Amino acid sequence: MALDRIRRVGSVREMESVTDDFVTMGYEVISRGESSIRMRQHGGWGSLGGHLIVGLLTVWWSFGIGNVVYAVYKRYSGEKVLLKLEVLDKEA
């Protein structure tokens, strides 16, 4: 899975706080591990203008399936973020 960006955090508390911030902004947690959390932002279902254009261009060949593909693409093509816990060595 290609990620758009990586956010590094220094503690579990900070990771949970940042996760809460991203969820508040509309992101959804895809997977959660011991030292990382993957999230994705939903892109919505597409704009009305976009659906009209796709409908006008593809309705003759696909009977509206082009609009369904456009909606699914817009929904799942949002930004992806990886929160990564990096514990710093305190003795160094």
N, C-alpha and C positions, 0 to 999 in steps of 0.2 A: 504494500500500500504506500503510495507516494504521499509524503507529508508536505504541507506548505511551510510550516515553521515548527521549531522546537523551543520550548520554554523551560529553562533550567531553574530548579528551586533548591534551597539548601536544607529544608527540613520537611518532615511529614506535615506539621501544622501549616507551614506555608503552602505546601502542595494542596492541602484540603481547602485553604482559603482561596487560592488561585482557581481551583476547580469550581468552587461556589461562584466566584466572579464570572467565569466563563459560562456556567449554566445560566446565570442571571442574564447574560447577554444573548442567550438563545442557542448555545451549543448543547450537544448531547454527548454523553459518555459512551464511547464505542466499546472500549475494553479497559480494564483496570488490573494492574499488576502490583507487585510489592514496591517497585521503584519507578513505575511509570503509569501514566493515564493517557489514553488516546481519546480525542474528542473531535467532533465534526459539527460545523455550523450548517444548519439547514438553509438552503437557498430559496425557500418558498416553492410554489408550484409554477412559477413563471408569470409574466405580466400579461394583461389582457391584449395589449398590442402585439406582443410576441406570439400569443396563441392565434390571433387573427392572421398574422403574416404566415405562420407555419400552416395554418388551416387553408389559406388561399393557395399556397404553393404546393401542398401535398394532398389535398382532399381528393383530387382527381385520380391519384394512383393508390392511395393507402386507405381511403374511406375513413379518415380521422385518426388512424393509428399514429401518424406523424405528431399529432397534438399530444397523444399519450406519451410517446417517446420524449418529446420536448419537456413535458411536465415532470417526468421521472428524472430526466437529466438535470433539470434545474433544482429539483429537490435534493439530489444526492451529490451535487458538484460543489457544495460549499467548502469553505476553508477547513483544513484539517490541522490539528495542533497536537503535539506530543508534549506532555508535561513529564519532565525527567528529574528524578531525585538524585542529586549529587551531594553526597555526604563528604564534607571536607575533612581532611586529616588534621586534627587539632594539635598534634605533637610537632608538626613540621613548621 
